[in-house]
Each structure stands twice: as structure tokens, then as C-alpha cells.
């Protein structure tokens, strides 16, 4: 029986990255494409519970796709429960244009949020992202984004095929893959842990023509982190990073160390 694969993203259904991601899994099973109608970067695992959602059909390189007027998480939920009407064997979220490394992005990336939603139902999930050379590229119109995805396509295909055949290891709910911008046939692959941060957060205060303040949340990238982290692998070494993620965020601390707090 052919594997059922759900493909989504957070850059929008017409983004170049989802077309590349489709090539990763197109011959691994029956692929259903369900993704946000518009750019949804930075929404994390947010869900639309105060407004109705609409689905419109789209065409991605001759393949029927479904554009959801909501978030990546909405897309996964509607994809599973309203379109496929069954649990998929795999969910692939990406390719995101822009690296998703560190704990910062685990909690804010719509790409990862979609994968975590799938994982919450016990579906093996992969989030895949490609590094960009300039931050502004993450927010451009990504329909015509120019990038050589070929090595990323082949790498994700290999991982996806093995996950379909073998499943994920115990206590691993999702794989977070990050591919450096400059990648070659001999690029090394590292299994990594999450770095603590990638953004050095700052806030710009500005004033409108009437003298009222407004604010932009901003910040520079942190490019140096400890050996073994995803930031170090991608940003410093130019390696492909694959980080195993668990939904259980409970600290591994001995609970007796918490008792004195109450």
C-alpha cells in the first residue's frame, strides 16, 4: 500500500521551497499538499480558534494542492481531518527559506509548528529549512526564490524514505533539518542539539508623524555557539544539521530538587 504523505510549509503554498520539498517525497508515496494561502512565518504552532477557515484549490506544478486561509498548524489539522480524512504516514514541512535553528525557532517557526502538530498525533514529522545569506530574503515574495535545492532535495528524500521504512527512534517525535546555503556533495552531516539562542533581541523605538511611538522587534543573528549545537554546525561549519526533537518538554531534573520551591 502506498504511503500517505502530507506536505506543508509556512512560506505559503506558492513558495519555491514547497515545490522543492514536493520533489523530495513525490515518488515515496501519495502526497497531499496543504499549506497556508499566504506567508505565515513566525506564527509558531498558533491555531485559529476564533474565526472560520476556508480552503481553496491551487495548482503546484500540475499537482492539485489546497490553500488554507490560516496558519501552518491549521493546514495540518485541516489536511488530516478534512482533506485526507486519515492519519498520514509522514508529514514534511518545508523547505523553509531561512534556517530554523536553536530554541528560538523551535517555539516561533511556523514550519516547525506544523511538524509539531503532526507529531502530536503520533505522525512522524520532518521540518526542513535552508539557510539564507541575508535576513531580508526570509520575508521577500518567495514564489520565485532562486536557490539550488537539489542536494537538500536528495538529502531529505533519503531521510524521509528511511523514516517511512523504519519510523523514528523512541522518544523522537520530529526531525529538524537545516541545510547551509552553500552546500555541496561533500558537505558533512551532523546530528546536533538545539542551541539556546540564535537571535540577539533588540527593540527599535520610532515615532510616527504625529509623535506617537511605535516599535519594531529586531535583533542580530548569533553566529557562534557551542560545539555540537545546530547553530555551530550550520552557521560556523557549514554542515547539514539534523536535530531530533521530542514533544515532551519536561525537564530531566530530579523532581526532588523542585519540592523545596513549594
Buried (B, 14 or more C-beta within 10 A) or exposed (E): EEBBBBBBBBBBBBBBBBBBBBBBBBEBBBBBBBBBBEBBBBBBBBBBEEEEBEBEEBEBEEBEBBBBBBBBBBBBBBBBEEBBEEBBBBBBBBBBBBBBBBEBBBEBBBBBBBBBBBBBBEBBBBBBBBBBEEEEBBEBEBEEBEBEBEBBBEBBBEBBBEBBEEEBEEEBBBBBBBBBBEBEEEBEBBEBEBBEBBBEEEEEEEEEEEEEEEEEEEBEBBEEBEEEBBBBBBBEBBBBBBBBBEEEEEEEEEEEEEEEEE
